Amino acid sequence: MHIVTLPFEEPLVLTIQGETVKIYAFKTTEHGNIKFGIEAPRSVHVHREEIYLAIKSQQQQDLPRES
């Protein structure tokens, strides 16, 4: 795991499969909380971890079984 310190509202720029993705952290009015914004091309699918895992699980269930 890498820990990165950035100023709020400054992007963390990543390149994923040749596509540029920007992640922003925003302060909230709730003490101790932040929100994230993600800017990515439509060709890059962005999901929270639990949604990603559910999609992968469903895809595995949909695979044809060999006899």
Number of C-alpha atoms within 10 A of each C-alpha: 3 4 5 6 7 11 10 12 13 12 16 15 12 13 10 10 7 7 11 13 17 15 15 17 17 13 13 10 7 7 7 7 9 12 9 11 12 13 14 17 12 7 7 13 8 14 10 7 9 9 11 13 12 11 13 12 11 11 10 11 10 9 8 7 7 4 3
